[in-house]
């Protein structure tokens, strides 16, 4: 039986919490090259530079606070009588800190550490150092549990199941430029699911409805409408 709401979020959800987006004029990809900090090859070539980049982002995320949009999505999930699937491209934990549950981080999370040798996962330290030993196998190949360019996003089976059981797809604060997330809107339309974009400015992708404005304003307003107040 259909009836859930599938919400895909991107960096725009956390922008007003002070976390940089990627492709804006002041975006992360303006002063860091993806090939230097966000690929498996970069981690082999210069692991210290990669660890510095994610240590910096982990420290900024720790200082950030959830904004009204994070809180509104957590409220929707708690109060709605239908399943609300929170799928995010973001690696911060602001949705969790706003009270959201079972957030699906398809690009991994700054809070996670991963052993590149045995695949073990554990909570990341505030600052990860090159050569940190894996608590399971002892290998000195600890990396951020982040999905880098060229790697397979996480939880795709769960994500596809969630979309198939939803009757509304909402994209919040994402430019829709990175696949597979960029293809979820088209998948939703192919499934006959209504689509809505909540973004500071329209991303240019096709939606049945678009509402422009800062997430901290448009998301709580939309959630209040869905919950009837
Ligand atoms: N409120 C709502 N939306 C906003 C706000 C805001 N305050 N500020 C920016 N935005 C929107 C922008 O209009 C843009 O559509 O957020 C989006 C940010 O786009 P990107 O920087 O491309 O971020 P994102 O879509 O999350 O990128 C996807 O690309 O680099 C990879 O892995 C990285 O997960 C990331 C993926």
Boltz pocket constraint, residues with backbone or C-beta under 6 A from the ligand:
constraints:
  - pocket:
      binder: B
      contacts: [[A, 9], [A, 10], [A, 11], [A, 12], [A, 13], [A, 15], [A, 16], [A, 21], [A, 22], [A, 23], [A, 24], [A, 27], [A, 89], [A, 90], [A, 107], [A, 147], [A, 172], [A, 173], [A, 174], [A, 175], [A, 176], [A, 177], [A, 178], [A, 198], [A, 199], [A, 200], [A, 201], [A, 203], [A, 213], [A, 214], [A, 215], [A, 216]]
      max_distance: 6.0
